[in-house]
Amino acid sequence: EAAAASTAADGDDAAAAARSGTVPYEDGADVFVKGSVLPATKRITFPQRKAPFIVDAHYASTDDLPPNTPSLIGRYRVSEVPQPDPDVDPEAAAKGSSVKLKVKLDANGLFRVDSAEVELKVHEWVVDKKAQEEQAAAAAAAKAEKQSAADAAKA
């Protein structure tokens, strides 16, 4: 069967989603279409999230379901959305995090959210040992010179 995803989160920028090549899911979008080869796995990206959000999975159409069968397959809450460190990446911190959900249809056609991931930038500082040693030597020399000047002034 077909499965679609929609989200109940606020504050997403559809234009930013279009620029990044992701599909905005606020109004729903088909993730697995009827007749998909099983098992199947897809990744859905929800850009610029700053708060927890809910993803609803439902059948795109109830035409092939028994009468009175609800279209809702499941409701999934992404409860923690780590945010970029504003000291490391102020621009990313202002936008929020992109959350990637890995969703699956197993061999029996059962839908599940397998994982949720957030990518955060980490800046690695490279320490130049030689420069560090030179700075320490220069600081020690300046301190010794200052001490010599203070001793000379006393005498």
C-alpha angles and dihedrals in degrees: 000000000000119000127197132187130214132170136220096206124124130220103038117147109223092195091056090048091052092049092051093051095246127127116245107232100192092107095032132261134208111257100172119023126212110278095027115160110256135258095038134170129196136176119223120196121209105191128208102013118169100167141033115285142187127236119200120203116200142157111273089221133016093203093104095041125094113267116283093015109145116238093223112104097177147326118231125192121206096205104178124045110179112213129218116260108257090214091057101037115005094177093054091045090055092051099042132228130308111232119205118200120198108211127186142195106204126213089275093052094253114150123222141161104238101186147342123219136186122196115214126185116240119194115214116207115215113211116212102213094196093051090046091053091047091051091049091050092048091049091049091048091049090049092049091048091050090049091049091051091049091049091048091050091054093052 
